[in-house]
Amino acid sequence: MRIVSLLPSATEIVYALDLQDELVGITHECDYPPGVESKPVLIESCLGDEKDKLSPGEIDRRIRETVQKGEGVYRFKPGALEQAKPELVITQGLCDVCAVPHSFVINEIRKAKLQPQLISLDPQDLTGILTDIRRVGEMTGRIDKAGEVVDALEERVGEVAGRTRDLPSSRRPRVAVIEWTDPLYAAGHWVPEMIELAGGVDVLAKAGEPSRTVEWDAVLKAQPEILILAPCGYDLQRARGELKTLQSRPDYATLPAVKNGRVFIMNATATLSRPGPRIVDGLEDLAQIIHPEIFMVPAGGARWEKA
């Protein structure tokens, strides 16, 4: 089966199911696991190569301007879809900014006069993420493999949940996860659920609801005891560079998280923003951050940093 993946998390699912040899097209943002860089890239961003040089505010403005003009944030490279000749296309409808929109993919498929199977991955929570792995397995003849992958992930989720389930409210710190710095976004969808499983209380977002813009006053009012900076699409190095944006906010130093030295930086690209197998890595990272007295950092070191 010739598979085209139009979002990074789907690409990671394809590899987890040992289908990498059948993957004939990816996006410009598919960068994991190692070896994926050899696959044909079918998608370009309206930001081009400038994205890594732009600030979060500039990225937000450029995207808003593009949308207001009625133009797409993403586009297929000319002739790329026709050349790939996909039998299965994996897309999404969760976020038009994070990946190619479902409707855009359908239009491109029609224009290319192709008739592949189409599956849209739109999870809102951890269960939805694991269900999507099984769905891809069903559509690709990898049902047993998908079951093995999901079972292993569920076991790890259960290990975290089992250690925090009986924690009293007095031992559940108030947690805020900042997904974007300009404008400020609080991480939603599956992140609040992950925080709860890891033994905390999300004070800015609700489980299953989309990420949302928040005013800085709302952050101050929430009084988070743990503050996590995890800009969507940023690795640790780029996220680290955005810390000064938060630190420049009025009364930043008055936050309980800052006073107690509990401000952290996470690699959102690897462990929070992509709804694929590595989301369980993110759950384990959150557990280590929120309850270091319960969860040990592995011998290889943490994937997150203390600010």
C-alpha positions as CSV (number, residue, x, y, z in Angstrom):
1,M,0.0,0.0,0.0
2,R,1.3,3.4,-1.0
3,I,0.8,5.7,2.0
4,V,1.0,9.5,2.2
5,S,1.1,11.1,5.7
6,L,0.1,14.8,5.9
7,L,0.9,15.3,9.6
8,P,4.0,14.5,11.7
9,S,2.0,12.4,14.3
10,A,0.6,10.2,11.5
11,T,4.1,9.7,10.2
12,E,5.2,8.5,13.6
13,I,2.2,6.1,13.8
14,V,3.2,4.7,10.4
15,Y,6.7,4.0,11.6
16,A,5.4,2.5,14.9
17,L,3.4,0.0,12.8
18,D,6.4,-0.9,10.7
19,L,4.9,0.6,7.6
20,Q,7.8,2.9,6.7
21,D,8.6,1.1,3.5
22,E,5.1,1.9,2.3
23,L,5.4,5.6,3.1
24,V,5.7,7.5,-0.2
25,G,5.1,11.1,0.9
26,I,5.3,13.3,4.0
27,T,5.2,16.9,5.0
28,H,8.0,19.4,5.5
29,E,7.5,19.1,9.3
30,C,7.8,15.3,9.5
31,D,11.2,15.0,11.3
32,Y,10.9,11.8,13.4
33,P,11.9,9.0,13.6
34,P,15.4,9.0,12.2
35,G,15.4,8.0,8.5
36,V,12.2,9.8,7.7
37,E,14.2,12.6,6.1
38,S,14.7,10.3,3.1
39,K,11.0,10.3,2.2
40,P,9.6,12.6,-0.5
41,V,8.2,15.9,1.0
42,L,4.9,16.8,-0.6
43,I,3.9,19.9,1.4
44,E,5.3,23.4,1.8
45,S,4.4,26.1,4.3
46,C,3.4,29.7,3.4
47,L,6.3,30.7,5.7
48,G,8.9,28.8,3.7
49,D,12.3,28.7,5.2
50,E,11.7,31.9,7.2
51,K,9.7,30.1,10.0
52,D,12.8,29.3,12.0
53,K,13.9,33.0,11.9
54,L,10.5,34.5,12.9
55,S,9.3,35.3,16.4
56,P,6.1,33.7,17.7
57,G,4.3,37.0,17.2
58,E,5.6,37.4,13.6
59,I,4.5,33.8,12.8
60,D,1.1,34.4,14.2
61,R,0.7,37.7,12.2
62,R,1.9,36.1,9.0
63,I,-0.5,33.2,9.4
64,R,-3.5,35.4,10.2
65,E,-2.7,37.6,7.2
66,T,-2.5,34.6,4.9
67,V,-5.9,33.3,6.2
68,Q,-7.5,36.7,5.8
69,K,-6.5,36.7,2.2
70,G,-8.2,33.4,1.7
71,E,-5.0,31.6,1.0
72,G,-3.9,28.4,2.6
73,V,-1.2,28.1,5.2
74,Y,0.1,25.0,3.4
75,R,0.3,23.9,-0.2
76,F,1.3,20.8,-2.1
77,K,4.4,21.0,-4.2
78,P,3.4,21.1,-7.9
79,G,2.8,17.6,-9.1
80,A,3.9,16.0,-5.9
81,L,0.6,14.3,-5.1
82,E,0.2,12.9,-8.6
83,Q,3.8,11.5,-8.5
84,A,3.2,9.8,-5.1
85,K,0.1,8.0,-6.4
86,P,-1.2,7.3,-2.9
87,E,-3.6,4.5,-2.1
88,L,-4.1,5.8,1.5
89,V,-3.8,9.5,2.6
90,I,-3.7,10.3,6.3
91,T,-4.9,13.8,7.1
92,Q,-6.5,15.7,10.0
93,G,-9.2,18.2,10.8
94,L,-8.1,19.2,14.3
95,C,-6.1,22.4,13.5
96,D,-5.8,24.3,10.2
97,V,-2.7,26.0,11.5
98,C,-0.8,22.9,12.7
99,A,-1.2,20.7,9.6
100,V,-2.9,20.6,6.2
101,P,-6.7,20.9,6.6
102,H,-8.9,18.0,5.6
103,S,-11.0,20.0,3.1
104,F,-7.8,21.2,1.4
105,V,-6.6,17.6,0.9
106,I,-9.9,16.5,-0.6
107,N,-9.8,19.4,-3.1
108,E,-6.2,18.5,-4.1
109,I,-7.1,14.8,-4.5
110,R,-10.0,15.7,-6.8
111,K,-7.8,18.0,-8.9
112,A,-5.2,15.3,-9.2
113,K,-7.9,12.9,-10.3
114,L,-6.9,10.3,-7.7
115,Q,-9.0,7.9,-5.6
116,P,-7.1,6.9,-2.5
117,Q,-8.6,5.9,0.7
118,L,-8.7,8.8,3.2
119,I,-8.5,8.8,6.9
120,S,-8.7,11.9,9.1
121,L,-7.1,11.7,12.6
122,D,-8.8,14.2,15.0
123,P,-8.3,13.1,18.6
124,Q,-9.4,15.3,21.5
125,D,-7.9,13.2,24.3
126,L,-5.5,10.3,25.0
127,T,-8.1,7.7,24.2
128,G,-8.7,9.3,20.8
129,I,-4.9,9.2,20.1
130,L,-4.7,5.5,20.9
131,T,-7.9,4.8,19.0
132,D,-6.3,6.5,15.9
133,I,-3.3,4.2,16.1
134,R,-5.8,1.2,15.9
135,R,-7.7,2.9,13.0
136,V,-4.5,3.3,11.0
137,G,-3.7,-0.4,11.8
138,E,-7.1,-1.5,10.5
139,M,-6.8,0.4,7.3
140,T,-3.3,-0.9,6.6
141,G,-3.7,-4.5,7.6
142,R,-1.6,-4.0,10.7
143,I,-4.4,-4.7,13.3
144,D,-2.2,-7.0,15.4
145,K,0.8,-4.7,15.4
146,A,-1.4,-1.7,16.3
147,G,-2.8,-3.7,19.2
148,E,0.7,-4.4,20.4
149,V,1.7,-0.8,20.2
150,V,-1.5,0.5,21.9
151,D,-1.3,-2.2,24.7
152,A,2.3,-1.1,25.5
153,L,1.3,2.6,25.6
154,E,-1.7,1.9,27.7
155,E,0.4,0.0,30.2
156,R,2.7,3.0,30.6
157,V,-0.3,5.3,31.0
158,G,-1.7,3.0,33.6
159,E,1.7,3.0,35.5
160,V,1.6,6.8,35.8
161,A,-2.1,6.9,36.6
162,G,-1.8,4.2,39.2
163,R,0.8,6.2,41.2
164,T,-1.2,9.4,41.3
165,R,-4.8,8.2,41.5
166,D,-5.1,8.4,45.3
167,L,-3.2,11.6,45.8
168,P,-5.3,14.1,47.9
169,S,-6.1,17.5,46.4
170,S,-3.6,19.0,48.8
171,R,-0.8,17.2,46.9
172,R,-2.0,18.1,43.4
173,P,-0.2,21.3,42.4
174,R,-1.8,24.0,40.2
175,V,-0.2,23.7,36.7
176,A,-0.2,26.0,33.7
177,V,1.2,25.0,30.3
178,I,1.9,27.8,27.9
179,E,1.6,26.6,24.3
180,W,2.5,29.9,22.6
181,T,3.9,33.2,23.8
182,D,2.6,35.8,21.4
183,P,-0.3,35.8,21.7
184,L,-0.5,33.7,24.9
185,Y,-2.1,30.3,24.4
186,A,-2.9,27.7,27.0
187,A,-2.4,24.1,25.9
188,G,-5.7,22.3,25.5
189,H,-7.0,19.0,24.0
190,W,-5.2,16.1,25.7
191,V,-2.8,18.2,27.7
192,P,-5.1,19.0,30.7
193,E,-5.9,15.2,30.9
194,M,-2.2,14.4,30.9
195,I,-1.7,16.9,33.8
196,E,-4.4,15.3,35.8
197,L,-3.0,11.8,35.2
198,A,0.4,13.1,36.2
199,G,-1.0,14.3,39.5
200,G,-1.7,18.0,38.9
201,V,-4.5,20.4,38.2
202,D,-4.6,22.4,35.0
203,V,-5.6,26.0,35.9
204,L,-5.9,27.4,32.4
205,A,-7.5,24.8,30.1
206,K,-10.1,22.0,30.2
207,A,-9.6,18.5,29.0
208,G,-10.9,17.8,25.5
209,E,-11.3,21.5,24.6
210,P,-9.0,23.2,22.1
211,S,-6.0,25.3,23.1
212,R,-7.1,28.9,23.7
213,T,-5.8,32.4,23.9
214,V,-5.4,33.7,27.4
215,E,-4.7,37.1,28.9
216,W,-1.6,37.5,31.1
217,D,-3.9,38.7,33.9
218,A,-5.6,35.3,33.7
219,V,-2.2,33.6,34.3
220,L,-1.5,35.8,37.2
221,K,-5.0,35.2,38.7
222,A,-4.6,31.4,38.3
223,Q,-1.5,31.5,40.5
224,P,0.1,28.4,39.0
225,E,2.5,26.5,41.3
226,I,4.1,24.9,38.3
227,L,4.6,26.8,35.0
228,I,5.6,24.9,31.9
229,L,6.7,26.6,28.7
230,A,6.1,24.3,25.7
231,P,5.5,26.3,22.4
232,C,3.8,24.2,19.8
233,G,6.2,23.1,17.1
234,Y,9.3,24.1,19.1
235,D,12.1,21.9,20.3
236,L,13.9,22.5,23.6
237,Q,16.4,24.9,22.1
238,R,13.8,27.2,20.5
239,A,11.5,27.0,23.5
240,R,14.3,28.1,25.7
241,G,14.7,31.2,23.6
242,E,11.1,32.1,24.4
243,L,11.5,32.1,28.2
244,K,12.5,35.8,28.2
245,T,9.2,36.7,26.6
246,L,7.4,35.3,29.7
247,Q,9.9,36.7,32.1
248,S,9.3,40.2,30.7
249,R,5.6,40.0,31.5
250,P,4.4,42.3,34.4
251,D,4.6,40.6,37.8
252,Y,6.1,37.5,36.4
253,A,8.3,37.2,39.5
254,T,5.2,37.1,41.8
255,L,3.9,33.8,40.4
256,P,4.2,30.9,43.0
257,A,5.9,28.8,40.3
258,V,8.6,31.4,39.9
259,K,9.1,32.0,43.6
260,N,9.5,28.3,44.2
261,G,11.8,27.6,41.2
262,R,9.2,25.4,39.5
263,V,9.3,26.8,35.9
264,F,10.1,24.2,33.3
265,I,10.6,23.9,29.5
266,M,9.3,21.0,27.5
267,N,10.0,19.8,24.0
268,A,6.4,20.2,22.7
269,T,7.3,18.9,19.2
270,A,8.4,15.6,20.7
271,T,6.2,15.1,23.7
272,L,3.1,17.3,23.8
273,S,1.8,18.8,20.6
274,R,1.9,15.7,18.3
275,P,-1.0,13.2,19.0
276,G,1.1,10.1,18.3
277,P,3.0,7.4,20.2
278,R,5.4,9.8,21.9
279,I,2.5,11.6,23.7
280,V,3.0,9.0,26.4
281,D,6.6,10.2,26.7
282,G,5.1,13.6,27.4
283,L,2.9,12.1,30.1
284,E,5.9,10.6,31.8
285,D,7.8,13.9,31.5
286,L,4.9,15.7,33.2
287,A,4.8,13.2,36.0
288,Q,8.5,13.7,36.6
289,I,8.0,17.5,36.7
290,I,4.9,17.6,38.8
291,H,5.9,14.8,41.3
292,P,9.6,14.3,41.4
293,E,9.2,12.6,44.8
294,I,7.3,9.8,43.0
295,F,8.7,9.6,39.5
296,M,12.4,9.2,38.9
297,V,14.1,10.7,35.9
298,P,15.5,7.8,33.8
299,A,19.2,7.1,33.8
300,G,19.5,8.7,30.3
301,G,18.4,12.0,31.7
302,A,15.3,14.1,31.4
303,R,13.8,15.2,28.1
304,W,12.7,18.5,29.8
305,E,14.6,21.3,31.5
306,K,14.3,23.4,34.5
307,A,14.2,27.1,33.6
